[in-house]
Amino acid sequence: ARRRLEATENLSDIGSDIQMATRDLDIRGAGDILGADQSGFINEIGYEMYQKILAEAIQEMRDTDFEEVSMADNSGLLQRECILETDIDALFPTDYVNSVSERMSLYKELDSIRDLDKLEVFRKKVVDIFGPMPRQTEELMQTVPLRMLASKLYFEKIILRKGSFAGHFIGNANSKFYQSDEFGKILTFLQLNHPQVQLKEINNKLVLLIGKTPTIKSAMHWLTKMDLFCNQNPS
């Protein structure tokens, strides 16, 4: 994504279309992106997942290398999809779903779910086909409601590593979120639950830190608790 953005910046003159297409082909590799003849891993993950990964990479760059542009373009109170990074085993094990293509298909279908009812339908389908879910797959199922709830609470990224939770709020310090009633309620929640949860500024960004969260379920417990508090306490 970085190389493609650099190419866009360097080849912005009128008449640079051919050079841009050639440079893109060099970066991405030859292949028909919408057809069967693919290069790299796009044939495995599919075009939609490829676009999603690319969008997440670009957004991460906007929040770091192009922060000034991001701030100018994201001054409103916006909710966007939350990125989850974790070292917790949340997956379809190979001994549960043997086929690589079936696993990739299940991952893509799960990633597209934005509704808890659809998640339950998906769960029943998987159990019907492959049998009772192992612990790793149960954890994977929990990532969908976790990301949905995190996005609702204006987290851009959740990091679950080494048994600890780090929730990164909107990176734009000028966002209307920080002047909103929602943020005020979150601050009140944190004050009432100290020292279990802490709010710290890391690299000029506000990060919610929670210890002893070894599972997706334990992270869900805290976000659900925060969400209920915010909804039950009118401004």
Salt bridges, closest charged atoms under 4 A:
ASP24 OD1 - ARG4 NH2 2.79
ASP24 OD2 - ARG28 NE 3.58
ASP26 OD2 - ARG23 NH1 2.93
GLU56 OE2 - LYS52 NZ 2.43
ASP63 OD2 - ARG80 NH2 3.11
ASP65 OD2 - ARG2 NH1 2.47
ASP73 OD2 - ARG62 NH2 3.10
GLU81 OE2 - LYS52 NZ 3.77
GLU81 OE2 - ARG114 NH2 3.28
GLU81 OE2 - ARG147 NH2 2.49
GLU85 OE2 - LYS157 NZ 3.51
GLU85 OE1 - ARG161 NH2 3.14
GLU109 OE1 - LYS125 NZ 2.64
ASP111 OD1 - LYS52 NZ 3.70
ASP111 OD1 - ARG147 NH1 3.36
GLU120 OE1 - ARG123 NE 3.80
GLU138 OE1 - ARG123 NH1 2.79
GLU156 OE2 - ARG80 NH2 2.18
ASP227 OD1 - LYS152 NZ 3.25
